[in-house]
Amino acid sequence: MDKFVNLIQAAQAIAPTAGPPAELVRLTADDTPIVLFTHQVVEVILHYAREPEISSYVHCNGGGESRCALCLAGRSLEERYLLPVYLPLSRSVGVLPISHSLRPNSLLCLLLPHLEARAEPVSPPPLLFVRRQDTRFTVSSGLLQPGEDDGAAVVKAFRAQLADGRVRLVDMFPRIPNDRLSAIPDIARLLALKGIPTALETRA
């Protein structure tokens, strides 16, 4: 017998509470221009769910503990810093995910000198060009040209939205409840092979 669910409620259960606050910056082998305006970040713990039903990064439901369906299924954890940046091409604020790695040519290692320099006000703010090739990153710097929008008004509005809770950086990635994750066929089969019950509660 078919088990029916309310589609509206099912979608609401996995949807971010406030919607994505900004564009997710996806680095490629081409230059992506960014302008740094803060060194404050939000830390998140994620899993990559490769199943076609999701095919994206999602929040760990237990912070690496045993109450997360993806942890129990053996999916690796990935920690990220979420750094807001100004994107001069779209004249908007984007969120740049940064891994914790400090190896040579890692994004964090290359950004740190610019973040440290940004601790002191600079006018005009430095313009960075970032690119990624596999696990190697390159960061080069320049200056905004005279008359080019430095994003001050956009950044001010974004800061206000952060301050009053209208946007949250953690909402860049979905948080899918365990019961929804364990209902996905591939995940359900993996949990079954491990002898793990699929009736898991999502930790608040």
Summary of the structure (lengths in Angstrom):
residues: 204
radius of gyration: 19.6
end to end distance: 32.2
largest distance: 67.8
contacts: 561
relative contact order: 0.23
helix: 26%
strand: 26%
